[in-house]
Amino acid sequence: MKQAWIAGVGDTPFGRLEGRDSLDLMSQAAAAALADGGFERGEIDGLLTGYSTAMPHLMLATLFAEHFGLSPRYCHAIQLGGATGCALVMLAKLLVESGQCRNVLVVAGENRLTNPGGRDSAIQTLAQVGHAEFEVPFGATIPGYYGLLASAYMGAYDISEEDLAEMAVLMRRNAGRHPGAQLRDPITVADVMASRPIASPLKLMDCCPISDGGVAVLVTADEGRAKGVRLAGAGQAHTHQHISAAPSLDAFGGATAAQQAFEQTGLSVSEVQVAGVYDSFTITVTILLEEIGFAARGQAAALARQGHFEPDGPLPLNTHGGLLSFGHSGVAGGMAHLVEVVRQMSGGAGERQIDRPLDVGFVHGDGGVLSSHVSLVLTRE
């Protein structure tokens, strides 16, 4: 069986990018990924895209193919919420390993912040992940769902609001080192606690911003043209759609997806040297770190305070600033975690570069309200 390698990555800055629509942002990121890998458009035989709330086209993949000048033999779009980016890359891995495609371009982007419909239209669209009868009609929002989840999890594992705030502070500190991040000014736990309430116990700084931005990843079967980073393992888990139907606070599916990915590689959680974990809210990354096994239940914040997840700590986490500070532009927001891990593993992170060899990386995407999970394990070879 063939192996799947990362050949190139590209992105735009995140934030307020006036006058750019989804296709513009996707094109800029795609062009950057092709240039990073030294590929021509005619060499791309597979194209995978996600969705755009700012451009809800029924055929976004083929629309982009025409716009960008591609004629792929395989073209596909996926909608899996925040897990979409990792799911797209997992599919690219399978296409390459099976021989269906040789060079697959994965691209996402949207002007979620500045689209003419405004942020409210995106917020309304996203809220539809809730139950159509028992949640949405009562005015629930994505922050509202996660606020309920946070209250339950905090009570079960004796976690405080200050504990959650540690994650926001860490992400902002990391974003301060990335010139393309949306939010770069340093913050403290006190700042997070003083920010305005959004959905109790979550406050403004517990929530990711809404952003414009694009990200692209090029997956190839040609090891000789790769960046030395292999997509070694991938796994998924989908235990529920609605948070009211989640099986328990101990098993949302993150651990199952990660276990599948690790089993394919013969590696374990303890061997990961750099990670990108979905952080739409501070409670999101807290739960995922603990469920996957990077921290014991209720202990992720304590590890953060001790410097465990700092760039010079045992497990550098979201060194670009994550969704909480780099920004969240839909599917591209989740894919940015993968781009950062690849750059760190291939020595292309610039001033953020971790000063030691990084041979095992891990990326996790979460869609809905901890509803869909996709894990990727990357190895440096």
N, C-alpha and C positions, 0 to 999 in steps of 0.2 A: 504493500500500500504506500502511496505517495505521502509525503509529509507537507504540512502547511506552515509557511513562514511569513513573517511580516517584512514586506519589501519597502514600504514607505508610509509615512504619516504626515498629515497636514491639518492645519486649523486656522481659524481667524481669531482675532481678539474677541472677547465676550463683553457684552454691555450694550450701550445705546449706539447702534450703527445706522444712522439715518439714511434713508433713500436706498436701502438694500432689501430685496425680497428674498424669499427662500431659495430660489434658483441661483441668485447672485451669490449668496453665502455658501451654498453647496458647491458652486463652481469654483470659488476661490479656494475652498478647502481641498477639493479634488485636484485642482491644478497643483497645489502645494504638495500633495501626497505623491502625485506622479513625478514631479520634479525631484522630490526627496529620494525616490527610488530609481530615477533615471529611466522612466518608462514613457513611451509614446501612447497616445490615445488608441491607436490601432491595435495595440498589444492587449488591450483589455477585452476579455471574452466573457466576463461575468460582471453584473452590476446589481448591487443590493442597496436599497434605501429603506428608510423608515416612513414616518408620516410627518406632516406639518400642520399644526393647528391654524397657522396663518395662511396656509394654502392647501385646504382640504380637497385635493384633487383625487379622483378615483384611481388614477394611474400615474402616481408620482414617479415611479421608477422609469417607465418608458418616456414620460414627459421630460425627465432630466436627461435621459439618454439622448433624446433628440436635441435638447437645448445645449448639451455639452459636446455633442458630436461623437457619440459612441454607437456602435452596432453590436451589442453583446449577443452571444448565443444563449445566455441565460440571464433573465431579468426578473427581479422579484422585489416586492415591498412587504414589510412586516409591521404590524401594530401590536405592541406588547408593552405599552407604557414605558416607564423608565428602564425596563429590562431590554428594550428593543435594540439598543446599540450592541450589547453583548450577544444577543440572539442573532443579529445580523452577522457578526464576526464568527460565531459558532457555525452558522450556515455556510459562510465562506470557507471555513475550515473543512467542512464535510464535502463541499463541491470540489475543492482542490484535491483532497485525499482520495476521492472516488474517481478522479480523472475527468469529471464532467467539465471542469474549467481549469485553466492554467493560471490566469491572473484575474483576481476578483477585486473590483473596487467597491468598497463600502463607504457610503457617504450620507451625511445627515446635516440638516441646518434649517433654521427658520428665523424670521424677524419677529419673534414672539413679543418682544417689548415694544417695537415701534410699528407693528402692522396696523393698517388703517382701521381695523375693527377694534383695536385697543386691547389692553390687557384683560379687560372684563370678559371679552368673548372667549379668550383662552381659558380663563378661570372657570367660566361656565361649562365649557367643553370638558375640561379635566374633571369637573365634579361628577360627570356622568359615569365615572367608574363605580359610583355608589349604587346601591340597590334601587331600581326604578320605582318600586312600590313603597319600600320601608325606610329609605334614607333620603334620596334626592328630593321628594316632594316636601320634605321638612326643612329644606334650605341648607343641607349639609354641604360643606366644601372640603377640598383636599386638606387644608390645615385643620378643619374641624375633625375629620376622620383621624388624623394623626394626633390631634390633641386628646381625643378619647383614648387612643392607643397608649399615648404617653402616660396618662393618668393611671391606667390599669397596670402598665409595666412598672412604673415608679412605685406603686403600692405593693406590688408583688415582690420587688427586689430591693426595696429601701433605697431608691435613687432619689436625689434631690434635684430641684431646678438648677442649682449651682453646678451639680454634676453634669447635666446636659450642656450647660453653658461652656464647659471646658472644651467641648468639641467645636463650638463656634469660634472660640479663641484660637485654637490650634489651626483651623482652616484659614482664618484670616492672617495668621502669622505666615503660613505657607504662601498664600496668595500675594503677600507683600514682596515676594521674591520673583513673581512672574509678571512680566511687563504686559501680558495680554489679559490679566485678570480684571474682572469688573469691580470688585471691592478690595482695596489694598491698604486702607488705613488701619493701623493696629487697634484692637479692642481688648477689653478686659472682661472678666466675669461680671464685674459690677456694671459695665456698660450693657452687657446682655440682659442682666436682671432689670436694668432701668429702661430698656427699650419697650415700646408700647405693646400691650397685649394683642395677640392675634386670635388664638384659640387656646384658652387656658388648658394646660400650663405653658403653652408655647408662646413666646414673644417674638417680636420682629426679627431679632438676630438669631433666633432658633430656626428661622425659615430661610430657604434659599431665595435669592432674587430672581426676577423674571428677566431674561436676557435675549439679545440677538447674538447669533453666532453659528459657525459651521465647523464640522470635523470630518475628516476622511481617513480611511485606513486601506492600504493595498496589501492583499494577501496573495501569495504566489506559491507555486510548486517548485520554483527554481531557487534552490538553496544558494547557488552562486551569485544571485542578484539580491539576496535578502540582507537584512540588517543584523543577522546572527541571532535573531530572536524567533523561536519556534512556538507555534500554538500547539502545546503538547497535550492539553486536556480541556474538556468542556462538559458541562452538565447543566440540566434544567430541573426545576420542580415547580408544580402549580397545584397547591393544596386547596385554594379557594379563590373566589373573585372578590366577594364582599367581606369587609372586616368583621361584620356581624356573624359570618359563617366560618371565621378562622378556627381551626381545630383547637388551638391552645396558645398561650403566651410562650410556650417552649419550643414550638415547632411550626414556624411559618413556611418553611421550605428552603431557607438559605443553607442550612447544614446539609440537606439532601443533595442540592445542586453542587455544593462544594465537594462533597464526598465523591460524587460521580466523577468530577473533574480530576480530583487527586488520584482516584483509583486507576485512571487511564495512564497516569504518569509514574506510579510507584512512589510518589512523594506524599508528604503530609503537611498539615497546617504549620507545624513547628519549623519546617524548612523554608518557608516563605521569607524572602529578604526585602521585598518592597510590595506595597499593596495599594490598590485603588478600590475603595468600597463606597457604594452609593450613599449619599448623604443629603437627600432632599430636605430633611429636617435633622436636628440634633438627635432626636429620638431614633431616627432611621438608622444612622450609622452606629449608634450605641447598641441597639438591638442586634444588628447584623454582625458587628464585631464579636459579640458575646455568643450568638447562636452558631456562627461558623467555627468558633473555637479560638479566636485570637485573644479572648479575655474570658475570665470566668463570669458567671451571671452576677451583675451588679458591680463589676470591677473595672469596666472599660474607662470610666472617668478617673479612677485612681491611677490607672496606668498612664493615662494622658497627663495627669499632674506630675507624675514621676519622669516624664520625658520619653516614655516607651515608644510613642508614635512620632517623635520628632525626626527630622532628616538624619540626625546623628544618633538616633536611638536604635534599639534592636529591630523595630519594624516601622520604617518610614511609611506614612499613610497620607495619601492624597497630597503629594508634595506640590501640586499646582494650585491648591486651595479648594478643591472639590466644588460641588454644587453650591455649598454655603457661601463661598467667596469668589471662586473663579467665575461662577455663574451657571445658570440653567437655561439652556436654549432647547428644551425638548429632548429629542433623541440625541442630538449632538452633545448635550450636557453629560449624559451617561457615557458616551464614547470618549469624552475628554479624559476620563480616568484611564482608559486603555492607552491613549496616546502618551500620557505622562509616564506610565509604567514602562512603555516601550522606549521612550527617550531616556529614562533613567538606566534601563538595562543595556542600551546601546551606546551610552556615553554622550547623548545629545541633549542634555537638559541645561546646558549653559551654566549660569551662576547657581542654579539649583542642584547641580550635579552632586550626587552622593559620592563621597570620596572613598569608595571601596567596591570590590567586585559584587555585582548583583546577578546571580545565576538563576534565581527562581522568583517569578513575579506572580501576583494573583490579582484578578479583577472580578468584581461582583456587581451586577445590575439588579435593580428591584423595580418592578412595575406595579401600578395600582397602589393599594395600601398593604405593602408586604405581600402582594398577591402572586406575583410571578417572579421567579428567580433564575438567573443565569450566571454561572461561574466559569471563569477562564483561568487556566494555569499556563504560564509562559516560562520557557526555559531558555537560557543563554547557551548556545552550542557553537 
